[in-house]
């Protein structure tokens, strides 16, 4: 077997790649976990016929101004005044609130609620459920979301999220580049490994996208697939001769 052109750089590329992959999996996996917990936490609640457009930050820290927003859309030709009930996790008991709002015909009204550190449960999660009662012919609607809380000061949750996302992208791209440039890509097994690494990168990218839009169900499947791919690729490096 031919030796790689620069084995230390090739090994460094491999380390950077898997560091980026694991960081990305941690990023979208924590978001999927939060949304999954939210659905089970409020599993007893009444479900609506439609889905509320709910905007929750992916991460919060101690330094954040903590809130979430629901956008109530009136699809009818007249003024409606639906009641909105929110259930928020809390260290003592679920914190509930009911608000009545007015929404003009074909308009959207944002409604925001404040969060506190007392709303953190399971160590690092804030869980939210919003239910919109029916009004006139406007149907009921509901939505859940989970927010990852980090006990950090001096940095906001969005800054942590962006830094982690940049670390993921740089680790994967830099790792693939270093590994590929210092490998004999014409060799069959090297080419297969590169395809596997690219496929794993695509899986993590899909997972990040699913977590961003709040689709926790497919997110669980993608996280499982990514975990299996990591195990398979690492096993190949360990078991095959001449690695890395």
C-alpha positions, 0 to 999 in steps of 0.5 A: 500500500502506498503511503499518504503524502503527509501522514500527520496532516492526514491524521489532523484532518481526521481529528478536525473532521470528527470534532466538527461532526460531533459538535454539529451532532451536539448542536442539533441533537440538543435542540431535537432533545429539547423539542422532544421533551416539550412534546412529552412534558405537555403530552396531557394538553389539548391539541389544536386543529392547526399549528401556531407559528411559534418562535423560540430561541434555540439557546438561552443563557443567563445573559439573554433577555429571555422570551418567546413569541407566538404569531397569531394569524387571522385568516377570516374576513372579520375581527376575531378575539381568540384566547391564548393559553401558554404553559411553561415549565417551572421548577415548582409547577407548570406556569400557565397564563391565558391572554385574550387578543384582538386580531383584525381580518387577515392580519397577524399579531405577535404575542410574547411571553417572558421566561426566567431561570425558574422555568429551567427543568431537567438541568438545561431545558425550558419547555413551552406549549401554546394553545389558541382557542377557536374564535368565530370560524378561526380553528384552534391551534397549538405548538410546542417548543423546547429551549436549551438553557446554558448557565453562562454569563457574558455571552448570549445563546445566539452567540453560542449557537453561531460559534458552535455552528461556525466550529462545525462548518470549519471543522468538517470543511477543514478536516475533509480538505486536510484529509483529502489533500494528504490521501491517495484518493485514487485508491479504492478504499480511500475513495469509499472513505471520502464518500462516507465522510461526505455523506456523514457531513450531509446528514449532519447538515440535514439534522441542523436544518431539521432542528432549526425548523423544529421537526424533532421527529425526523431529527431523531431519525437523522441523529440515529443515522449520524451516530451509526455512520460515525461508528461505522467510519471510526470502526473502519479506521481502527480495523483497516490496516494503514489508518489513518 
